Amino acid sequence: MGDPAVDLTPAWNLFDAGSRETYRRALGVDDATWERGRGWALQQAINALPYHVETNLVMAAIARRALRTVLD
């Protein structure tokens, strides 16, 4: 069984701040799970960006956006 916080990564990959908060409320996750989800999004973006930077511009852009969002 994996960490359910992994399922929260779309919050930082896809959503703006308002949508992210709506998503969080709808799921009813606690603070610790939410922060682990943020960590998973950060880890995925850190790994994806150098891998895709020259071969998949869409994935690289998603990784850049996630990094900006997570670090904001």
Backbone torsions as a table, in degrees:
resi	resn	phi	psi	omega
1	MET	NA	131.7	-178.6
2	GLY	-94.4	178.7	179.3
3	ASP	-77.0	120.9	179.6
4	PRO	-63.7	-17.3	179.3
5	ALA	-64.7	-22.3	176.9
6	VAL	-58.2	-33.6	-179.1
7	ASP	-69.3	-7.6	179.7
8	LEU	-90.3	-6.7	-176.1
9	THR	-57.3	-30.1	176.7
10	PRO	-58.7	-24.3	179.5
11	ALA	-57.0	-37.7	-179.3
12	TRP	-97.4	-22.1	179.4
13	ASN	-80.8	-29.0	-169.4
14	LEU	-124.1	-31.6	-166.6
15	PHE	-99.3	149.1	169.4
16	ASP	-80.5	177.1	-173.4
17	ALA	-58.6	-43.7	-180.0
18	GLY	-65.1	-44.0	178.7
19	SER	-66.9	-36.0	178.3
20	ARG	-61.6	-42.8	179.6
21	GLU	-67.5	-39.4	176.5
22	THR	-62.0	-43.8	178.4
23	TYR	-59.8	-46.1	-179.2
24	ARG	-62.0	-46.7	179.5
25	ARG	-62.1	-41.4	-179.2
26	ALA	-62.8	-35.9	-179.9
27	LEU	-82.2	-24.6	179.2
28	GLY	66.1	35.3	-178.7
29	VAL	-82.3	150.4	179.1
30	ASP	-79.3	170.5	-176.3
31	ASP	-60.1	-42.7	-177.9
32	ALA	-63.5	-43.7	179.3
33	THR	-65.2	-41.2	179.4
34	TRP	-61.1	-44.6	-179.5
35	GLU	-69.1	-34.3	173.8
36	ARG	-64.3	-39.7	176.3
37	GLY	-60.2	-41.3	176.2
38	ARG	-60.7	-42.9	177.6
39	GLY	-62.8	-41.0	177.0
40	TRP	-62.8	-41.4	178.7
41	ALA	-63.2	-40.2	177.8
42	LEU	-63.0	-48.6	-179.3
43	GLN	-60.2	-43.7	179.9
44	GLN	-64.3	-41.8	-179.6
45	ALA	-66.7	-41.5	179.1
46	ILE	-60.5	-39.5	179.7
47	ASN	-77.2	-36.7	-175.1
48	ALA	-73.4	-37.9	-173.6
49	LEU	-59.0	-55.8	-179.4
50	PRO	-65.9	-28.8	179.7
51	TYR	-68.8	-38.4	-173.2
52	HIS	-103.9	-5.1	-169.6
53	VAL	-55.0	-32.4	-179.0
54	GLU	-110.7	-10.9	-173.4
55	THR	-112.5	-22.9	-177.9
56	ASN	-145.3	90.8	-173.5
57	LEU	-64.0	-31.1	178.7
58	VAL	-67.4	-47.2	179.2
59	MET	-65.1	-37.4	177.1
60	ALA	-63.4	-40.2	178.6
61	ALA	-66.1	-39.7	176.9
62	ILE	-63.1	-42.4	178.7
63	ALA	-63.6	-42.7	177.8
64	ARG	-61.9	-44.4	179.5
65	ARG	-62.5	-44.2	179.1
66	ALA	-61.3	-41.8	178.2
67	LEU	-60.8	-46.5	178.1
68	ARG	-60.3	-43.3	-177.4
69	THR	-67.1	-46.7	-179.3
70	VAL	-63.3	-38.1	-175.8
71	LEU	-86.6	-6.7	-179.9
72	ASP	-72.8	NA	NA
